[in-house]
Every structure is written in C-alpha cells, then in structure tokens.
Amino acid sequence: MRRVVFYVLMCFLVLSGVSMARDRDHSKDGIEDLPRGKWWRMPDVAKELNIGSDEQAKLDDLYYKHRNQMIDLKSELKKEQIALEWFIEKEKLDESACMDQFQKVLSTRNKLSIERYNFLIEVRKLLGYERFLQLRPKFNQLKEERSQRDKGRKVPRGRGDM
C-alpha cells in the first residue's frame, strides 16, 4: 500500500513539474533569449539586421509552417497529459499503463522541443552567422526597453508563440 501511495505521489509531482516546466522548457534548448512572434517585422530589427522583404517573406513562411506544427504538438501533448491524469486517478492503479503513458508525454514534449529547435536552425540558416549573433543582443535590448516602458503598469502576458 505504501508503495502505491508513494508511486501516485511521485506521478503527481512529475506531472506538476512537467506542466510547470512547459513555459521554461525551451530555456534548456538554446532559444530562451530569442524573440517570439514575428520579430523580423519590427522595423528597427529588420533595419539593424538588414532583413529585406524577400527574407521577411521566407521568415513568414517558416513561422507559419512551424507555428502550425507547434499548435498540433501542443494539442497532442495536452491530450497525452490528460490521459496520464486519467490513468493516475483511476481507483485501481495500473503502474505499467501509467509509465507507458508517461513515456508518451515525454516523447511528445521532446517532439515539441525538436520543433522549436528546427525553427531556430532554419532562422540561423537564413540569417547566416553574423546576423544571427546580432539577434540575441538586439532582442535583449528590446526586452529591456519594453520592460522599462511597461514598469508600473500591469501588462497581460500571453503564451509565447515560438
């Protein structure tokens, strides 16, 4: 009995850790400081990085392609997490089913990270070495300016795009 209670508690802790890490997950894959959304459409960023209209169109295409895949993977992840909760909350605990479902959650989360990283690689290929290196400091500067501007007023935070 102790073993079952311990196992259930561990699963809940792991599940809560997985969902808490959802927004921080990309911080481990090297893209934590890169802008989200369509940063290449910001006039000062486009000018400083010398991003022309043809490159903006290519970045738009990449963004929408990867964004759609991210939406699908996030949906799949949520479904897998719900299934895991269902297994854990059953009156009769099936350890192997829980572990199998947990592996599906981890696998889907991994696919999500890979998709984020694929987008990063595509951006890196398009921008090249020098401009890509300029992107992070430029975005950090923009974040700091926005933070100073928004200081003192409540700004709703939405979920990041990519």
WOCOR-V320203 format. One record per helix or strand. SS is the DSSP state (~ for helix, > for strand). FROM is the first residue (numbers start at 1). TO is the last residue. Records with the same first field share a line. If there is no record, write none. Layout:
SS: FROM-TO  FROM-TO
This chain:
~: 2-20  25-28  39-41  43-48  53-89  95-150
